[in-house]
Each structure stands twice: as C-alpha cells, then as structure tokens.
C-alpha cells in the first residue's frame, strides 16, 4: 500500500484494552505506519501505558491549555443558552469532532471504529458519518456489530453513506445484507484475532490449573455481587473451590471511569479471600497482548468483555461468553462454539445457571479444543482479505 492518511475520529483510548486491540490489529493488518494512522486525541496517556502512542499520530499534536480552556468556556456558555437536548448533543459533537474533520481533504480515508458503537442509542457515529459524507470523504465502518433491536432511522440512514462496511460476525452481516439490503458490506473477523500473545511473568497461582474470569459492571451491576449474575458467579466459584483443584484468577480488561473492571474483580477476590484460591491479576500496566498471554494460560475462561473473549478464542481456551449483545452470539456462532457457551446474563433463571454451563464446559473440553483446531486457521486467514478490500477502495479513489 502506498503511504496515505488513514483517519480515526473514534480512536477510543487503551483504557479499554479492546480499543487497543482494534487499533493494533488494524495497524498490523493494513501495515500502517505512525505517520499514516491519524487519530483524534482523547486520553493519550492511556495509550502510552500500553505502547500504542508510539504507533499513532495524534490530532491535535499538542494540547494548548489556554486554547482549550477558551473553547470549553465558549461551549459551556452557548450550551446553557440551548434548551433542546438534541441540539445540545449536536453542538457537543460539533465541538469535539469538527476541528479534526475539517483537516481532512477529499481523497482521505476514514475509519469509524469502536466495534459495538451502533449497539447503543443514536450517538456520535451518526454525526461523524453525516459530516464526512457532506465533505465527500470515503468512510469505512470497520469491524462493527449491531442487532436489529439497536437500529434507528438515523442509524439506517448513516449505514447507507459508507463506502465500505466490514461486519465482524455473520449475524450483523446477515442483518445488513438481507434485512437492510445494503450493498457495501463485507464479512471479516475482528482484526484483534491476528494479534499474538506477549509473554509475561505469571504469578504462583498458575502453578495449578486456573479458571480465568473477566467481569464488568454491565454484567454484575454492583460490587456487592447482589444481583442474579453476581450470585451466579459466587455459586460458580464455590463449586470450583469445593469440587476441583483449580485456582480462580480475576482478570480486568477495561479501566475507564464508570465501567472499571477492577472494582468488580477485586470484590470477588475479597469475597473469597479466606479460601486462598481466588486471585486478582493486576493488569493495569499490561497491554492487550500481555493480558492475552495470561488468558492463554488458563484451563477455562469466562468473559464479559468481547476482546477478552477474543483472546480466549484465539488461544484455544474453552470459554463461556457472558454475552449481552449480538457481538457475543455472532462471534461464537462463526467459530462453531456450542450454544451453551454463550450465556446472556439478562436471562439467568437461577443462581446455578453459570455453574451448570461450566460443568458442561468441562465435559465438552476435548470437543471444543478440536473445534478450535479445525476452525481457527481458516477463520483467521479470512481477516487478511479485508486488506484487499481497502486496497481496492484506494484504487477506485485514485481513478475517480
């Protein structure tokens, strides 16, 4: 690929290791160098922790405190004068994204990342897409997931404006092709699948077989574990301690304020502290591939975060996805995982539901590992076809 500029207005920072995984997977897949990957600066300090900042050129290159203070003051004054919530959101997006979008010229290629951004309410994806379409900028919706229940008229309109959409699982692909009748859609696995584990020192608890668990506030809802899912996790660990020799390791994957995995994971460790069988793994300074290495050393894994599950899948660890949207179901389906390995936490009927699934995971361990061996090589190979699509799009742009 010739050197060009690839713009990433939704470069969400590595405080969510899944966002780091998407960025690093994309960079590796497309062979993008630091000068080509141009990202809207958010919290670059989080990228620095995991070594992502060395791969990215940020806009603005440096933050001027005086300039930014003036912008914020003017925005707050104007926003207070507005009463319409929709208009406030519009002006917020204009305030955040327009300075970056205005640097792009016709011939630029822009990636809308974030994976599941379309699974939530109308948000900045619609705004950015519309602004880029107005400027005649070629735009790619990259590695997305969305369910029919997530669609709105505004999202459907935005989906028609992309030069290319890559769906990361077949449920989203089928929705876009068969229901929405879109013509600009391709199916490729999440780019994070191509990343390799990076070896780190393991704590002594790994001298025994370990069950890895990743939890989030979306699943357990509170640190007291006083929800149906929380009580299920307690029951599962009690089962493991009583009936097996496995240790349990809690593995945080997202560190953002308001959805910090560490809070829930530490709560579980504290709850079982006296057993000396449940351990908290401090992953705050580890990058995505290093966390992947830890997950790869688990005998079994249960994960709430999609990219934690992708680490388990890609390293052939028998796993249960505590799924809450189409992305979990779709990725598991495409890997031919048994239905019992996807469990929607919202539909738990009793406090032993997860334990029953885990017992079944033990029972079918050999079959699941054989499925990985047969499916993963060709599945991961499909990802590299995405690069050809990007090159073809660039070729058409040069001929326009």
C-alpha positions as CSV (number, residue, x, y, z in Angstrom):
1,X,0.0,0.0,0.0
2,X,1.2,3.5,-0.8
3,X,1.6,5.8,2.1
4,X,-1.6,7.7,2.6
5,X,-3.6,9.1,5.5
6,X,-6.0,7.0,7.5
7,X,-8.1,9.0,9.9
8,X,-9.6,7.6,13.1
9,X,-12.0,10.0,14.7
10,X,-13.2,7.3,17.1
11,X,-9.8,6.2,18.3
12,X,-11.1,5.3,21.8
13,X,-8.1,5.1,24.2
14,X,-6.5,2.0,25.6
15,X,-8.1,2.4,29.0
16,X,-10.3,-0.2,27.3
17,X,-7.9,-2.9,26.1
18,X,-10.4,-3.9,23.5
19,X,-10.0,-0.5,21.8
20,X,-6.2,-1.0,21.9
21,X,-6.7,-4.4,20.3
22,X,-8.8,-3.0,17.4
23,X,-6.1,-0.3,16.8
24,X,-3.1,-2.6,17.0
25,X,-4.9,-5.3,14.9
26,X,-5.8,-2.7,12.3
27,X,-2.3,-1.3,12.2
28,X,-0.7,-4.7,11.8
29,X,-3.3,-5.9,9.3
30,X,-3.0,-2.9,6.9
31,X,0.7,-2.2,7.5
32,X,0.0,1.3,8.6
33,X,2.9,3.3,9.9
34,X,2.8,6.0,12.6
35,X,2.5,8.9,10.1
36,X,-0.4,7.2,8.3
37,X,-2.6,6.5,11.4
38,X,-4.0,9.9,12.4
39,X,-6.2,9.7,15.5
40,X,-8.3,12.3,17.3
41,X,-6.5,12.7,20.6
42,X,-8.6,11.6,23.6
43,X,-6.6,10.2,26.6
44,X,-3.2,9.6,25.1
45,X,-1.7,8.8,28.5
46,X,-3.7,5.5,28.4
47,X,-2.2,4.7,25.0
48,X,1.3,5.5,26.4
49,X,0.9,2.9,29.1
50,X,0.5,0.1,26.6
51,X,2.9,1.3,23.9
52,X,0.1,2.4,21.5
53,X,1.1,6.1,21.4
54,X,4.3,5.2,19.6
55,X,2.2,3.8,16.7
56,X,-0.2,6.8,16.3
57,X,-0.1,10.4,15.2
58,X,-2.5,12.5,17.2
59,X,-4.6,15.5,16.4
60,X,-4.0,18.0,17.9
61,X,-0.3,17.1,18.1
62,X,-0.1,19.1,21.3
63,X,-2.8,20.3,23.6
64,X,-2.8,24.1,24.2
65,X,-4.3,24.6,27.7
66,X,-5.2,28.2,27.0
67,X,-6.8,27.5,23.7
68,X,-8.7,24.5,25.1
69,X,-9.8,26.5,28.1
70,X,-11.3,29.2,25.9
71,X,-13.0,26.6,23.7
72,X,-14.6,24.9,26.7
73,X,-15.7,28.2,28.2
74,X,-17.4,29.3,24.9
75,X,-19.0,25.9,24.5
76,X,-20.5,26.0,28.1
77,X,-21.9,29.5,27.6
78,X,-23.5,28.6,24.3
79,X,-24.8,25.3,25.7
80,X,-26.5,26.9,28.6
81,X,-28.5,29.1,26.2
82,X,-29.9,26.0,24.5
83,X,-32.8,24.1,25.9
84,X,-33.3,21.4,23.2
85,X,-31.4,18.2,24.3
86,X,-30.9,17.1,20.7
87,X,-29.4,20.4,19.7
88,X,-27.1,20.2,22.8
89,X,-25.8,16.8,21.7
90,X,-25.3,18.1,18.1
91,X,-23.2,21.0,19.3
92,X,-21.3,18.8,21.6
93,X,-20.3,16.6,18.7
94,X,-19.5,19.6,16.6
95,X,-17.3,21.0,19.3
96,X,-15.4,17.7,19.7
97,X,-15.1,16.4,16.1
98,X,-15.3,19.3,13.7
99,X,-11.8,20.6,14.3
100,X,-10.5,17.1,13.3
101,X,-12.9,16.6,10.4
102,X,-12.0,20.0,9.0
103,X,-8.4,18.9,8.5
104,X,-9.5,16.1,6.1
105,X,-9.4,16.6,2.4
106,X,-11.1,14.8,-0.5
107,X,-9.1,11.7,-1.0
108,X,-8.7,10.9,2.7
109,X,-9.8,7.5,4.0
110,X,-11.6,7.5,7.4
111,X,-12.3,4.5,9.6
112,X,-15.2,4.5,12.1
113,X,-14.1,2.0,14.7
114,X,-15.5,1.2,18.2
115,X,-16.9,-2.2,17.2
116,X,-20.3,-2.1,19.1
117,X,-20.9,1.7,18.9
118,X,-24.1,1.0,16.9
119,X,-25.4,-1.3,19.7
120,X,-26.3,1.8,21.8
121,X,-28.5,4.8,21.2
122,X,-28.0,7.4,18.5
123,X,-24.6,8.9,19.1
124,X,-21.6,10.5,17.5
125,X,-21.3,7.8,14.8
126,X,-24.3,9.3,13.1
127,X,-22.9,12.8,13.3
128,X,-19.4,11.9,12.1
129,X,-20.7,9.8,9.3
130,X,-23.0,12.6,8.1
131,X,-20.3,15.3,8.3
132,X,-17.8,13.1,6.3
133,X,-20.5,12.3,3.7
134,X,-21.0,16.1,3.2
135,X,-17.3,16.5,2.7
136,X,-17.2,13.6,0.2
137,X,-14.7,11.7,2.4
138,X,-14.6,8.0,1.8
139,X,-15.6,6.3,5.1
140,X,-15.3,2.8,6.3
141,X,-17.4,1.3,9.2
142,X,-14.8,-1.0,10.5
143,X,-15.4,-4.3,12.3
144,X,-18.8,-3.5,13.5
145,X,-21.6,-5.3,15.3
146,X,-25.3,-4.3,15.5
147,X,-28.5,-6.1,16.2
148,X,-31.9,-5.4,14.7
149,X,-33.2,-4.2,18.1
150,X,-30.5,-1.5,18.0
151,X,-31.5,0.1,14.7
152,X,-33.0,3.5,14.4
153,X,-34.0,5.5,11.3
154,X,-30.9,7.7,11.9
155,X,-28.5,4.7,12.0
156,X,-30.1,3.1,8.9
157,X,-29.6,6.4,7.0
158,X,-25.9,6.6,8.2
159,X,-25.3,3.0,7.1
160,X,-26.2,3.9,3.6
161,X,-23.5,6.6,3.4
162,X,-20.4,4.3,4.0
163,X,-18.1,3.4,1.2
164,X,-17.5,0.1,2.9
165,X,-18.8,-1.7,5.9
166,X,-17.0,-4.7,7.5
167,X,-19.1,-6.7,9.8
168,X,-17.1,-8.8,12.3
169,X,-19.6,-11.6,12.7
170,X,-22.3,-13.2,10.5
171,X,-25.4,-12.1,12.5
172,X,-24.6,-8.4,11.8
173,X,-23.7,-9.3,8.2
174,X,-27.0,-11.1,7.6
175,X,-28.9,-8.2,9.1
176,X,-27.2,-5.7,6.8
177,X,-27.4,-7.8,3.7
178,X,-30.9,-9.4,4.0
179,X,-32.9,-7.0,6.1
180,X,-31.4,-3.6,5.3
181,X,-30.4,-4.6,1.7
182,X,-27.1,-2.8,1.8
183,X,-24.7,-3.5,-1.0
184,X,-21.4,-2.2,0.6
185,X,-20.9,-4.9,3.3
186,X,-18.2,-7.5,3.7
187,X,-17.8,-10.1,6.4
188,X,-14.4,-10.3,8.2
189,X,-13.5,-11.4,11.7
190,X,-12.4,-8.8,14.2
191,X,-8.8,-7.6,13.5
192,X,-7.8,-8.4,17.1
193,X,-7.7,-12.1,16.2
194,X,-4.4,-11.7,14.4
195,X,-2.5,-10.4,17.4
196,X,-0.1,-12.8,19.2
197,X,0.2,-13.2,23.0
198,X,3.2,-11.4,24.6
199,X,4.9,-13.4,27.3
200,X,4.9,-12.0,30.9
201,X,5.7,-13.5,34.2
202,X,2.9,-15.4,35.7
203,X,2.0,-15.4,39.5
204,X,2.5,-18.5,41.5
205,X,-1.3,-19.3,41.4
206,X,-0.7,-20.6,37.8
207,X,1.4,-23.5,39.2
208,X,-2.1,-25.1,39.4
209,X,-4.7,-25.1,36.6
210,X,-6.7,-21.9,36.6
211,X,-10.1,-20.7,35.7
212,X,-9.9,-17.2,34.4
213,X,-12.9,-14.8,34.9
214,X,-13.4,-11.3,33.5
215,X,-16.4,-9.4,34.8
216,X,-17.8,-5.9,34.1
217,X,-20.3,-3.6,35.6
218,X,-22.6,-4.3,32.6
219,X,-22.9,-7.9,33.8
220,X,-22.7,-7.9,37.6
221,X,-24.2,-4.4,38.1
222,X,-22.6,-3.8,41.5
223,X,-19.6,-4.5,43.6
224,X,-21.7,-6.3,46.3
225,X,-22.4,-9.1,43.8
226,X,-26.0,-8.8,44.9
227,X,-27.6,-9.4,41.5
228,X,-28.6,-12.6,39.8
229,X,-25.4,-12.7,37.8
230,X,-23.3,-11.8,40.9
231,X,-24.9,-14.6,42.9
232,X,-24.2,-16.9,39.9
233,X,-20.5,-16.0,40.0
234,X,-20.4,-16.7,43.7
235,X,-22.0,-20.0,43.3
236,X,-19.7,-20.9,40.4
237,X,-16.6,-20.1,42.4
238,X,-17.9,-22.0,45.4
239,X,-18.4,-25.0,43.2
240,X,-14.8,-24.7,41.8
241,X,-13.3,-24.5,45.3
242,X,-15.4,-27.4,46.6
243,X,-15.2,-29.8,43.7
244,X,-12.0,-29.1,41.8
245,X,-8.3,-28.3,42.4
246,X,-8.4,-25.2,40.1
247,X,-7.5,-21.8,41.2
248,X,-9.6,-18.8,40.1
249,X,-8.0,-15.7,38.6
250,X,-9.9,-12.4,38.1
251,X,-8.7,-10.6,35.0
252,X,-9.7,-6.9,34.5
253,X,-9.8,-5.7,30.9
254,X,-11.3,-2.2,31.0
255,X,-10.2,0.6,33.2
256,X,-12.4,3.6,32.2
257,X,-14.2,5.6,34.9
258,X,-17.7,4.4,35.2
259,X,-17.1,0.9,33.9
260,X,-13.9,-0.2,35.6
261,X,-13.5,-4.0,35.7
262,X,-11.1,-3.7,38.6
263,X,-13.9,-2.8,41.0
264,X,-15.9,-6.0,40.4
265,X,-12.8,-8.3,40.1
266,X,-11.4,-7.0,43.3
267,X,-14.8,-7.5,45.0
268,X,-14.8,-11.2,44.0
269,X,-11.2,-11.7,45.3
270,X,-12.1,-10.0,48.6
271,X,-15.3,-12.2,49.0
272,X,-13.2,-15.4,48.7
273,X,-10.0,-14.1,50.3
274,X,-10.0,-16.7,53.1
275,X,-10.1,-19.6,50.7
276,X,-6.7,-18.6,49.3
277,X,-7.9,-20.0,45.9
278,X,-9.2,-16.8,44.2
279,X,-6.6,-14.3,42.9
280,X,-6.8,-10.8,41.4
281,X,-4.4,-10.2,38.5
282,X,-3.1,-6.7,38.3
283,X,-3.3,-5.9,34.6
284,X,-3.4,-2.1,34.7
285,X,0.2,-1.8,33.3
286,X,-0.2,-4.7,30.9
287,X,-1.0,-4.3,27.2
288,X,-3.7,-6.3,25.4
289,X,-1.3,-8.9,24.1
290,X,0.2,-9.4,27.6
291,X,-3.3,-9.9,29.0
292,X,-3.9,-12.3,26.2
293,X,-0.9,-14.4,27.3
294,X,-2.3,-14.6,30.8
295,X,-5.7,-15.7,29.4
296,X,-4.0,-18.3,27.2
297,X,-2.6,-20.0,30.3
298,X,-6.0,-20.6,31.8
299,X,-7.6,-24.0,31.6
300,X,-11.0,-22.4,31.2
301,X,-12.2,-18.8,30.8
302,X,-15.4,-16.9,31.4
303,X,-15.6,-13.4,30.0
304,X,-17.9,-10.4,29.9
305,X,-15.7,-8.3,27.6
306,X,-15.7,-9.1,23.9
307,X,-12.0,-8.7,23.4
308,X,-11.1,-10.7,26.5
309,X,-13.2,-13.5,24.9
310,X,-11.4,-13.0,21.6
311,X,-8.1,-13.6,23.4
312,X,-9.5,-16.9,24.8
313,X,-10.8,-18.0,21.5
314,X,-7.7,-17.1,19.6
315,X,-5.5,-19.1,22.1
316,X,-7.9,-22.1,22.1
317,X,-9.1,-21.8,25.7
318,X,-12.6,-23.4,26.3
319,X,-14.7,-20.5,27.3
320,X,-18.1,-19.1,28.2
321,X,-19.2,-15.7,26.9
322,X,-21.4,-13.7,29.4
323,X,-22.8,-12.1,26.3
324,X,-25.1,-9.1,26.3
325,X,-25.4,-8.3,22.6
326,X,-25.2,-9.7,19.0
327,X,-21.4,-9.5,19.0
328,X,-21.0,-12.3,21.6
329,X,-23.5,-14.6,19.8
330,X,-22.2,-13.8,16.4
331,X,-18.5,-14.4,17.1
332,X,-19.2,-17.7,19.0
333,X,-21.5,-18.8,16.1
334,X,-18.9,-18.2,13.5
335,X,-16.4,-20.2,15.5
336,X,-18.8,-23.1,15.7
337,X,-18.9,-22.9,19.5
338,X,-21.7,-24.9,21.3
339,X,-24.8,-22.9,22.2
340,X,-24.2,-23.4,25.9
341,X,-21.0,-21.4,25.7
342,X,-23.0,-18.2,25.2
343,X,-25.0,-17.0,28.2
344,X,-27.0,-13.8,28.3
345,X,-26.7,-12.6,31.8
346,X,-30.1,-10.9,31.5
347,X,-31.8,-14.2,31.1
348,X,-30.4,-16.1,34.1
349,X,-33.3,-18.0,35.7
350,X,-31.5,-19.4,38.8
351,X,-28.3,-18.9,40.8
352,X,-26.7,-22.1,39.5
353,X,-27.1,-21.3,35.7
354,X,-23.5,-20.4,35.1
355,X,-22.2,-23.3,37.2
356,X,-24.3,-25.7,35.1
357,X,-22.8,-24.2,32.0
358,X,-19.3,-24.5,33.4
359,X,-19.8,-28.2,34.3
360,X,-20.8,-28.7,30.7
361,X,-17.7,-26.8,29.5
362,X,-15.6,-29.3,31.4
363,X,-17.5,-32.2,29.9
364,X,-17.0,-30.9,26.3
365,X,-13.5,-29.6,26.7
366,X,-11.9,-32.0,24.2
367,X,-14.6,-31.4,21.6
368,X,-14.2,-27.6,21.9
369,X,-10.4,-27.8,21.6
370,X,-10.9,-29.9,18.5
371,X,-13.3,-27.3,17.0
372,X,-10.7,-24.6,17.6
373,X,-8.1,-26.7,15.8
374,X,-10.3,-27.2,12.8
375,X,-11.9,-23.7,12.5
376,X,-9.4,-21.1,13.7
377,X,-6.7,-21.4,10.9
378,X,-9.2,-20.6,8.1
379,X,-11.2,-18.1,10.3
380,X,-8.1,-16.0,11.0
381,X,-6.9,-16.3,7.4
382,X,-10.2,-14.5,6.3
383,X,-9.1,-11.4,8.2
384,X,-6.4,-10.7,5.7
385,X,-8.9,-10.4,2.9
386,X,-10.0,-7.1,4.5
387,X,-6.7,-5.6,3.4
388,X,-7.5,-6.4,-0.2
389,X,-10.9,-4.6,0.1
390,X,-9.1,-1.5,1.5
391,X,-6.6,-1.6,-1.3
392,X,-9.4,-1.9,-3.9
393,X,-11.2,1.1,-2.4
394,X,-8.0,3.1,-2.5
395,X,-7.5,2.1,-6.2
396,X,-11.0,3.3,-7.0
397,X,-10.4,6.6,-5.2
398,X,-7.2,7.2,-7.3
399,X,-9.2,6.6,-10.5
400,X,-12.1,8.9,-9.6
